[in-house]
């Protein structure tokens, strides 16, 4: 099937093609051997959290440190009660 790319790099995907795939709001876009490949992706809430953490430039170590800090504060509050 033929489709046209607009001046804003937008493409309308033919319904006949989309009905052959699982419904998805997002697609991973890759270039393979001179072809543009769209793969349906289902974003979970956790994916959105990881995207936000990445935007904040937080590493897994930063998160581990924060969890350790929070747990140590909780232990101190539990012992004081």
Buried (B, 14 or more C-beta within 10 A) or exposed (E): EEEEEEEEEEEEEEEEEEEEEEEBEEEEEEEEEEEEEBEEEEEEEEEEEBEEBEEEEBEEEEEEEEEEEEEEEEEEEEEEE
